Amino acid sequence: MVYVQRDEQGRLLRVAHDPFEGMTATLAEEHEELQAWLTMQEEVRARLASLQGSDLELVRVLEDLVGVLVSRGVIRYTDLPEAARRKLHQRAETRSQLGGLSGLLGDGESELI
């Protein structure tokens, strides 16, 4: 048996194994509605993990994009906000320091060989 909280339309909002403040009902763990809700929660977690992974990749793309725009004179480095300049500078320094360690890193830059 699990404890649940439903919204005004009767949709599941929260599920827990222990009673909690605001719970509105209980359901058997094998209940079809609960299983569907748990499946949906897993799908949401998987999508969020995918987004998080692509966020890390996009950071590198944006760094390179800023570099190209600055090198072509489309923008000046000083046009960027101070906080952005500091972060880009810090990452550039870290990347250059890692350049000397390139023999230790795989293609993904995070996998040790």
C-alpha positions as CSV (number, residue, x, y, z in Angstrom):
1,M,0.0,0.0,0.0
2,V,1.2,3.5,-0.9
3,Y,0.0,6.9,0.1
4,V,-0.9,9.4,-2.5
5,Q,-1.8,13.0,-3.0
6,R,-4.2,14.0,-5.8
7,D,-5.0,17.4,-7.4
8,E,-8.5,18.8,-7.8
9,Q,-9.0,16.8,-11.0
10,G,-8.0,13.5,-9.3
11,R,-4.6,13.2,-10.9
12,L,-1.7,11.8,-8.8
13,L,0.7,14.5,-7.6
14,R,2.8,12.6,-5.0
15,V,3.3,9.0,-4.0
16,A,5.1,7.8,-0.8
17,H,5.5,4.6,1.1
18,D,4.9,6.4,4.4
19,P,1.9,8.7,5.3
20,F,2.6,12.4,4.7
21,E,0.9,15.7,5.3
22,G,-1.5,16.5,2.5
23,M,-2.0,12.8,1.4
24,T,-5.5,12.3,0.0
25,A,-5.7,8.5,-0.5
26,T,-4.0,5.1,-0.6
27,L,-3.4,2.7,-3.5
28,A,-2.3,-0.8,-3.8
29,E,1.2,-1.1,-5.2
30,E,0.0,-3.1,-8.1
31,H,-2.8,-0.6,-9.0
32,E,-2.8,0.2,-12.7
33,E,-3.0,3.9,-12.2
34,L,0.1,3.8,-9.9
35,Q,2.1,1.7,-12.3
36,A,1.3,4.2,-15.1
37,W,2.3,7.1,-12.9
38,L,5.6,5.5,-12.0
39,T,6.3,4.7,-15.6
40,M,5.7,8.3,-16.5
41,Q,8.0,9.5,-13.7
42,E,10.8,7.2,-15.1
43,E,10.3,8.7,-18.6
44,V,10.5,12.2,-17.2
45,R,13.7,11.4,-15.3
46,A,15.2,9.9,-18.5
47,R,14.3,13.0,-20.5
48,L,15.8,15.3,-17.8
49,A,19.0,13.2,-17.8
50,S,19.2,13.5,-21.6
51,L,18.7,17.3,-21.4
52,Q,21.3,17.5,-18.7
53,G,23.8,15.6,-20.8
54,S,23.1,17.8,-23.9
55,D,23.5,20.9,-21.7
56,L,27.1,20.0,-21.0
57,E,27.7,19.4,-24.7
58,L,26.0,22.7,-25.6
59,V,28.3,24.6,-23.2
60,R,31.3,23.6,-25.3
61,V,29.4,24.6,-28.5
62,L,28.6,28.0,-27.1
63,E,32.3,28.5,-26.0
64,D,33.4,27.8,-29.5
65,L,30.7,30.0,-31.0
66,V,31.8,33.0,-28.9
67,G,35.4,32.3,-29.9
68,V,34.5,32.3,-33.6
69,L,32.4,35.5,-33.3
70,V,35.2,37.3,-31.5
71,S,37.8,36.1,-34.0
72,R,35.7,37.3,-36.9
73,G,35.1,40.6,-35.3
74,V,31.3,40.2,-35.1
75,I,31.5,40.9,-31.4
76,R,34.2,42.0,-29.0
77,Y,35.1,40.0,-26.0
78,T,34.4,43.1,-23.9
79,D,30.8,43.2,-25.2
80,L,30.1,40.2,-23.0
81,P,29.0,40.8,-19.4
82,E,31.8,40.6,-16.8
83,A,30.5,37.3,-15.3
84,A,30.4,35.7,-18.8
85,R,34.0,36.9,-19.5
86,R,35.2,35.5,-16.2
87,K,33.6,32.1,-16.8
88,L,34.8,31.8,-20.4
89,H,38.3,32.9,-19.3
90,Q,38.3,30.3,-16.4
91,R,37.2,27.5,-18.8
92,A,39.7,28.5,-21.4
93,E,42.5,28.3,-18.9
94,T,41.3,24.9,-17.7
95,R,41.1,23.6,-21.2
96,S,44.6,24.9,-22.0
97,Q,45.9,23.2,-18.9
98,L,44.3,20.0,-19.9
99,G,45.9,20.3,-23.3
100,G,49.2,19.1,-21.8
101,L,47.3,16.0,-20.5
102,S,45.8,15.1,-23.9
103,G,47.6,11.7,-23.9
104,L,45.7,10.7,-20.7
105,L,42.2,11.7,-22.0
106,G,40.1,9.8,-24.5
107,D,38.0,11.5,-27.3
108,G,35.3,12.4,-24.8
109,E,37.8,14.4,-22.7
110,S,36.5,12.8,-19.5
111,E,37.4,9.2,-19.9
112,L,40.8,8.2,-18.6
113,I,42.7,5.7,-20.8
